[in-house]
Amino acid sequence: MLKGKSVLITGSTSGIGKGMAGAFAKAGCNIMINGFGDADEIKSLLADLEAKNKISALYSAADMGKADQTDQKNGQRCAGRIRRRGYPCQ
């Protein structure tokens, strides 16, 4: 039911959000993780999610607490990045 869907998960570079990202990826969702953290750890997480689950995983560093980083234009830019990889984004 979720396979092929695209999901943005906030706070997903650690803790519960990271666990959610793994669960969505395991279900076949293409994901965009979001949060703060070490750049190398984030790259490793993306690579691991893609390799284990055969999905597309992207990262957005947008601060969800700042309106200028969460506006419609930024959302469209994130959706465009997903679409360019050949995955639907609704």
C-alpha positions in Angstrom: 0.0 0.0 0.0 2.9 2.4 0.7 5.3 1.1 -1.9 6.4 3.8 -4.3 5.0 6.7 -2.2 7.2 9.6 -1.3 7.5 10.7 2.4 9.1 13.6 4.1 10.0 12.8 7.7 11.0 15.7 10.0 13.5 15.1 12.8 14.6 11.9 11.1 18.4 12.1 11.6 18.1 10.5 15.0 15.8 8.9 17.5 12.1 8.1 16.7 12.3 10.1 13.4 15.2 7.9 12.3 13.3 4.8 13.2 10.3 6.1 11.2 12.5 6.7 8.2 13.7 3.1 8.4 10.1 1.8 8.7 8.9 3.8 5.7 11.9 2.8 3.7 11.3 -0.9 4.6 7.7 -0.5 3.4 9.0 0.7 0.0 8.6 4.4 0.4 11.0 6.9 -1.2 12.0 9.2 1.6 13.4 12.7 2.3 14.9 12.9 5.8 15.1 16.2 7.6 17.0 17.2 10.7 20.3 18.3 12.1 23.4 16.2 12.5 26.9 15.2 11.3 27.1 15.4 7.5 29.0 12.1 7.2 26.5 10.3 9.4 23.6 11.6 7.3 25.3 10.5 4.1 25.8 7.1 5.6 22.2 6.9 6.7 21.0 7.8 3.2 23.2 5.2 1.6 22.2 2.5 4.1 18.5 3.2 3.6 18.8 3.1 -0.2 21.0 -0.1 -0.3 18.9 -2.1 2.2 15.5 -1.1 0.8 16.0 -0.3 -2.9 14.4 3.1 -2.5 15.5 6.7 -3.1 16.6 8.6 0.0 17.3 12.4 0.0 18.1 14.9 2.7 16.8 18.4 3.4 18.4 20.6 6.0 15.5 23.0 6.2 14.7 24.2 9.7 11.0 23.4 10.2 10.8 26.1 12.9 11.5 28.9 10.4 8.7 30.0 8.1 11.1 31.0 5.3 12.4 27.5 5.1 9.0 25.7 5.1 7.1 27.8 2.7 5.4 26.5 -0.4 8.3 27.4 -2.7 10.7 25.3 -0.6 8.2 22.4 -0.5 8.0 22.5 -4.3 11.8 22.5 -4.5 11.9 19.3 -2.4 9.2 17.7 -4.5 11.1 18.5 -7.6 14.2 16.8 -6.2 12.2 13.7 -5.7 10.5 13.8 -9.1 13.9 14.3 -10.8 14.9 10.9 -9.5 11.8 9.5 -11.3 9.5 9.0 -8.3 6.0 10.4 -7.9 5.4 13.1 -5.4 1.8 14.1 -4.6 
